[in-house]
Amino acid sequence: MKIVIISISVIIGLLSIAAGAAKITLVPEEVEFLSQFGFTNTLTIFFGIMQVLGGILLLVPLTRPYGSLVTAAGFALSAALLFVSGNVAFASISLLPFLLAGFIAYTSFYGHGSPDLSDDDAQ
């Protein structure tokens, strides 16, 4: 299970970093799409920074639980905006990274996906 968690974390982390980089560099398609919802260039860059930060946190085992939450929130917002714009097919596909990031969050907080930081083994 640990290999699955790590693999999903790397894939979703890199995907989040790539999506964020597109926003930070103000790729015209991203700017045009987000401007429909009132996103200014500054807000688009901020959204991109949050996606990159979430992706980086997701790649580091100690910060993976928090990175998964930030990443899931970013993908959820993106999917919601796609649904609102009427692009249901792409929005549905875009839910997959959200669900996978949510799975990582769940296993990190409630499962065995995060490093054990407790002193239970010291007894």
C-alpha positions as CSV (number, residue, x, y, z in Angstrom):
1,M,0.0,0.0,0.0
2,K,2.9,2.3,0.8
3,I,4.1,2.1,-2.8
4,V,0.6,3.0,-4.1
5,I,0.4,6.0,-1.8
6,I,3.8,7.2,-2.9
7,S,3.1,6.7,-6.6
8,I,-0.2,8.5,-6.4
9,S,1.4,11.3,-4.4
10,V,4.1,11.8,-7.0
11,I,1.7,11.8,-9.9
12,I,-0.8,14.2,-8.3
13,G,2.0,16.4,-6.9
14,L,3.6,16.8,-10.3
15,L,0.2,17.4,-11.9
16,S,-0.6,20.1,-9.3
17,I,2.8,21.7,-9.9
18,A,2.3,21.8,-13.6
19,A,-1.2,23.2,-13.3
20,G,0.0,25.9,-10.9
21,A,3.0,26.7,-13.2
22,A,0.6,27.4,-16.1
23,K,-1.3,29.9,-13.9
24,I,1.8,31.5,-12.5
25,T,3.2,32.1,-16.0
26,L,-0.2,33.4,-17.1
27,V,-0.7,31.0,-19.9
28,P,-3.3,32.8,-22.1
29,E,-5.8,29.9,-22.0
30,E,-5.7,29.8,-18.2
31,V,-6.1,33.6,-18.0
32,E,-9.0,33.6,-20.4
33,F,-10.8,30.8,-18.7
34,L,-10.3,32.2,-15.1
35,S,-11.2,35.7,-16.1
36,Q,-14.7,34.5,-16.9
37,F,-15.1,34.0,-13.2
38,G,-13.6,37.3,-12.1
39,F,-10.0,36.1,-11.6
40,T,-7.5,39.0,-12.1
41,N,-4.0,38.2,-13.1
42,T,-2.9,38.6,-9.4
43,L,-5.6,36.1,-8.3
44,T,-4.6,33.7,-11.0
45,I,-1.0,33.8,-10.0
46,F,-2.0,33.4,-6.3
47,F,-4.1,30.3,-7.3
48,G,-1.1,29.0,-9.2
49,I,1.2,29.5,-6.2
50,M,-1.2,27.6,-4.0
51,Q,-1.3,24.7,-6.5
52,V,2.5,24.6,-6.7
53,L,2.9,24.8,-2.9
54,G,0.3,22.0,-2.5
55,G,2.2,19.8,-5.1
56,I,5.5,20.4,-3.3
57,L,4.0,19.6,0.1
58,L,2.5,16.5,-1.4
59,L,5.9,15.2,-2.5
60,V,7.5,15.5,0.9
61,P,6.4,12.6,3.2
62,L,6.3,14.7,6.4
63,T,4.0,17.4,4.8
64,R,2.0,15.0,2.6
65,P,-1.2,15.2,4.6
66,Y,-1.3,19.0,4.3
67,G,-0.2,19.0,0.7
68,S,-3.0,16.6,-0.1
69,L,-5.6,18.9,1.4
70,V,-4.2,22.0,-0.5
71,T,-4.0,20.0,-3.7
72,A,-7.5,18.5,-3.3
73,A,-8.9,22.0,-2.8
74,G,-7.2,23.3,-5.9
75,F,-8.4,20.5,-8.1
76,A,-11.9,20.8,-6.6
77,L,-12.0,24.5,-7.4
78,S,-10.8,23.8,-11.0
79,A,-13.4,21.1,-11.5
80,A,-16.2,23.3,-10.1
81,L,-15.3,26.1,-12.4
82,L,-15.3,23.7,-15.3
83,F,-18.7,22.4,-14.4
84,V,-20.0,26.0,-14.1
85,S,-18.6,26.8,-17.5
86,G,-20.6,24.0,-19.0
87,N,-17.6,21.7,-19.8
88,V,-19.1,18.7,-18.0
89,A,-17.0,16.1,-19.8
90,F,-13.6,17.7,-18.9
91,A,-14.9,18.6,-15.4
92,S,-15.8,15.0,-14.8
93,I,-12.3,13.8,-15.8
94,S,-10.8,16.6,-13.7
95,L,-12.5,15.1,-10.6
96,L,-10.1,12.2,-10.7
97,P,-7.1,14.2,-9.3
98,F,-9.4,15.6,-6.7
99,L,-10.5,12.1,-5.7
100,L,-7.0,10.8,-5.6
101,A,-5.7,13.7,-3.5
102,G,-8.7,13.1,-1.2
103,F,-7.7,9.5,-1.0
104,I,-4.1,10.5,0.0
105,A,-5.5,12.9,2.6
106,Y,-7.7,10.2,4.0
107,T,-5.0,7.7,4.3
108,S,-2.5,10.3,5.6
109,F,-4.8,11.3,8.5
110,Y,-6.7,8.1,9.2
111,G,-4.9,5.3,7.5
112,H,-1.3,4.1,7.3
113,G,-0.1,6.5,4.6
114,S,1.7,9.0,6.7
115,P,4.9,8.5,8.8
116,D,4.1,7.5,12.4
117,L,5.1,10.5,14.5
118,S,3.8,9.1,17.7
119,D,5.8,7.5,20.5
120,D,3.6,4.4,20.7
121,D,6.5,2.2,19.6
122,A,8.8,3.5,22.4
123,Q,7.0,1.5,25.1
